[in-house]
Amino acid sequence: MSTPPQDDAVATLVVHRLGELRERVARAVREAGREPGSVRVLLATKTMAVPVIRAAVLAGGTLLGENRVQELTAKAPGLVDVAPTWHVIGPLQSNKVNAALAWASAVQSVDSLGLAERLARRCAVLDRDLDVMVQVNVSGESTKNGVPPEEALAVATAVAALPRLRLTGLMTIGARSSDQTLVRAGFATLRGLRDELLASAAPGTTEARELSMGMSGDLELAIAEGATTVRVGSAVFGERPTR
Ligand SMILES: *Cc1c(COP(=O)(O)O)cnc(C)c1O
């Protein structure tokens, strides 16, 4: 299957940028005094075309995240041969749960108990398990999804108790601010909530160690606060077209 020349050029660039990103993450891990390899990279593929994503997967970027189920179901079939792992990282409407579960091995953006219950019911029908994270809105910005920090423990504990769902941790999108202290404080909030959750030893919470936080612009701050997964789009794929 031939690809248009501009896709080949973009693919080469993506592979190069992925290498640079890996170095950036490794440096941040080192500077935070953390174990090498303790932070994994998820590539956020929204708006990106299949040939470009394929190049990233072949270069080892095998963990992918999509915001929109529509994009996930459009792209995933064309990447089956390179077998990436897909996570849902955007708002998931209940009528899209079935479509999402056809491709996703995890949903990082669980923002209500209702959504978690729906996922658990669907998993029961499919006779499968699903990794989930609870998304927390640490910045309080009204444009961001996620449960408020003060409700996060209650929601996470309830989600963890549901059958078929395995709560692996918490996810957040950092504050949109140039004030690094503020951004970092938000990541520290998520870490504190994760620590409280683990300390609660409530049923289903004992494996909830993950902190999915940090993106192209703020991943060093997130890694300094204990991120275990950073979700990166533009630093690897370039700027997205505005939509
Ligand atoms: C787009 C997106 C990212 C990646 O953002 P960049 O700034 O492009 O790195 C991470 N997480 C979520 C939920 C996103 O929607």
The ligand as an SDF file (V2000), in Angstrom:
LIG
                    3D

 15 15  0  0  0  0  0  0  0  0999 V2000
   -4.5020   16.0720   23.2410 C   0  0  0  0  0  0  0  0  0  0  0  0
   -4.3670   15.4400   24.5540 C   0  0  0  0  0  0  0  0  0  0  0  0
   -3.1110   15.1590   25.1000 C   0  0  0  0  0  0  0  0  0  0  0  0
   -1.8160   15.5510   24.4270 C   0  0  0  0  0  0  0  0  0  0  0  0
   -1.6990   16.9380   24.3710 O   0  0  0  0  0  0  0  0  0  0  0  0
   -0.4040   17.6430   23.7490 P   0  0  0  0  0  0  0  0  0  0  0  0
   -0.3870   18.9750   24.3910 O   0  0  0  0  0  0  0  0  0  0  0  0
   -0.6220   17.6960   22.2800 O   0  0  0  0  0  0  0  0  0  0  0  0
    0.7660   16.8130   24.1060 O   0  0  0  0  0  0  0  0  0  0  0  0
   -3.0740   14.5140   26.3290 C   0  0  0  0  0  0  0  0  0  0  0  0
   -4.1890   14.1710   27.0000 N   0  0  0  0  0  0  0  0  0  0  0  0
   -5.4070   14.4310   26.4990 C   0  0  0  0  0  0  0  0  0  0  0  0
   -6.6010   14.0070   27.2790 C   0  0  0  0  0  0  0  0  0  0  0  0
   -5.5340   15.0790   25.2810 C   0  0  0  0  0  0  0  0  0  0  0  0
   -6.7470   15.3410   24.8180 O   0  0  0  0  0  0  0  0  0  0  0  0
  1  2  1  0
  2  3  1  0
  2 14  2  0
  3  4  1  0
  3 10  2  0
  4  5  1  0
  5  6  1  0
  6  7  2  0
  6  8  1  0
  6  9  1  0
 10 11  1  0
 11 12  2  0
 12 13  1  0
 12 14  1  0
 14 15  1  0
M  END
$$$$
